[in-house]
Amino acid sequence: MAGVLFAALLAIGFIGIKSSDYKDVSSLKNLGYKAYVTVKGTPVSLSGNYVLKVGDTVFSLRGFGSYAIAERIGGPPLGSDDSYAVFILEGKDGSTRVVALYSASEFKSLYGGSPSVSSRVVVEGEYEPGLPAAIIDPASGSKVGGPYPVLMVSKILEGCHESYQAPAGRLEG
């Protein structure tokens, strides 16, 4: 009986966690100070090669659709890594965006070389509204996005998983 009760409580807790309504990225627009947050947002598509400037740090940025990989090419180190998985997350209001940076080595170890990113991503980490990020076209030097506040991600809670591909088929005969 105790085992059944424990299993039922565990299931209820799991359902509560999975169905909890995370705050939307748009809720950050009125937050003017550093804070540890958990937010959900829609990844903005970014394909091609760009420059990402975060404060005084400069990265080469290669977009893969829903995410990008940034490699530091100049300026002081930012956080504990020189390369980051980058998500530009947009809120429901359609105008609030944040640049979410997550350790590229951790991202690759958890999600593989070609991760699949869903239409909603939930992350938690340190929100830094005073740290501006801008995306620049390297050919023209003009800004194509930003400035956006930065979210240094410590965990991706939902929205990213390893892409599984079936092995190549064989013809018998």
C-alpha positions in Angstrom: 0.0 0.0 0.0 2.8 2.4 0.9 4.5 1.6 -2.5 1.3 2.5 -4.4 0.9 5.7 -2.5 4.5 6.7 -3.1 4.2 5.9 -6.8 1.0 8.0 -7.0 2.6 11.0 -5.3 5.7 10.7 -7.5 3.5 10.6 -10.6 1.5 13.7 -9.5 4.8 15.5 -8.7 6.2 14.7 -12.1 3.1 15.8 -13.9 3.1 19.0 -11.9 6.7 19.8 -12.8 6.2 19.0 -16.5 3.0 21.0 -16.8 4.2 24.0 -14.7 3.8 27.2 -16.6 7.3 28.8 -16.9 7.5 32.6 -17.2 7.8 33.8 -20.8 10.8 35.7 -22.1 8.6 38.8 -22.4 8.4 38.9 -18.6 12.1 39.9 -18.6 11.5 43.3 -20.3 10.6 45.0 -17.0 13.4 43.3 -15.0 16.2 45.8 -14.9 18.7 43.9 -12.6 20.7 40.7 -12.6 18.6 37.8 -11.5 18.6 34.0 -11.7 15.5 33.1 -13.8 13.7 30.3 -15.5 12.0 31.3 -18.8 10.6 29.8 -22.0 10.8 31.3 -25.4 10.6 30.6 -29.1 14.0 30.2 -30.8 14.5 32.7 -33.6 16.0 31.2 -36.8 19.6 32.2 -37.5 21.4 30.7 -40.4 24.8 31.7 -41.9 27.9 33.4 -40.5 27.9 36.5 -38.3 29.8 38.2 -35.6 28.4 38.3 -32.1 29.5 41.0 -29.8 28.7 40.6 -26.1 29.9 43.5 -24.1 33.6 43.8 -25.1 33.9 40.2 -26.2 33.7 39.3 -29.9 32.7 35.8 -31.3 32.4 34.3 -34.7 28.9 33.0 -35.0 27.7 30.2 -37.2 23.9 29.7 -37.3 22.2 26.3 -37.7 18.6 27.4 -37.7 17.2 27.3 -34.2 20.6 27.7 -32.5 24.2 28.9 -33.4 27.7 28.2 -32.1 29.9 31.1 -31.1 33.7 30.9 -30.8 35.6 33.7 -29.1 37.8 35.6 -31.5 38.6 38.8 -29.5 38.2 40.6 -26.3 38.2 39.3 -22.7 36.9 35.9 -21.8 33.1 35.8 -21.1 32.2 33.4 -18.4 34.1 30.1 -18.1 34.1 29.2 -21.9 35.4 30.4 -25.2 32.6 28.8 -27.1 28.9 28.8 -26.6 25.7 27.4 -28.0 23.6 30.5 -28.7 19.8 30.8 -28.8 17.9 34.0 -29.6 14.7 33.4 -27.6 11.7 35.5 -28.4 8.7 36.1 -26.0 5.0 35.8 -26.8 4.8 39.5 -27.3 6.9 39.1 -30.5 9.3 42.0 -29.6 11.2 40.9 -26.5 14.3 38.9 -27.2 17.2 37.6 -25.2 20.5 36.0 -26.2 20.9 32.8 -24.3 24.5 31.5 -24.0 25.2 27.9 -23.0 28.5 26.1 -22.8 29.1 24.6 -26.3 31.1 21.7 -24.9 28.3 20.8 -22.5 25.7 21.3 -25.2 27.5 19.0 -27.5 28.1 16.3 -24.8 24.4 16.3 -23.8 22.8 16.7 -27.2 25.3 15.5 -29.8 26.8 17.1 -32.9 23.4 17.8 -34.6 20.9 18.4 -31.9 17.2 18.9 -32.5 15.6 22.0 -31.1 11.9 22.3 -30.7 9.7 25.3 -31.1 9.8 26.1 -27.4 12.9 26.2 -25.3 13.0 26.5 -21.5 16.2 27.6 -19.8 17.4 28.7 -16.5 20.4 30.9 -15.6 21.7 34.3 -14.8 19.9 37.1 -16.6 22.2 40.1 -17.2 20.2 43.0 -18.6 23.2 45.4 -18.5 25.3 43.1 -20.7 24.3 44.0 -24.3 24.6 41.5 -27.2 24.5 42.4 -30.9 24.6 40.4 -34.1 26.7 41.9 -36.9 27.0 41.1 -40.6 30.7 40.6 -41.1 30.6 41.7 -44.7 29.0 45.0 -44.2 29.8 45.6 -40.5 26.1 46.6 -39.9 24.1 45.4 -37.0 21.4 42.8 -38.0 20.0 42.2 -34.5 20.2 43.6 -31.0 21.1 45.0 -28.7 19.6 42.1 -26.6 20.1 41.4 -22.9 22.1 38.2 -22.1 21.1 35.1 -20.3 24.0 32.9 -19.2 22.3 29.5 -19.2 23.2 26.9 -16.5 20.5 24.4 -17.6 18.3 23.7 -20.6 15.1 22.2 -19.1 13.1 21.6 -22.3 13.4 21.9 -26.0 16.7 20.3 -26.9 17.4 16.7 -27.6 19.8 14.5 -29.5 18.8 13.9 -33.1 18.5 10.2 -33.8 19.0 9.0 -37.3 18.2 5.5 -38.6 21.1 3.7 -40.1 21.3 3.5 -43.9 19.1 0.8 -45.3 20.5 -2.1 -47.2 19.1 -3.8 -50.3 19.0 -7.5 -50.1 19.3 -9.4 -53.2 
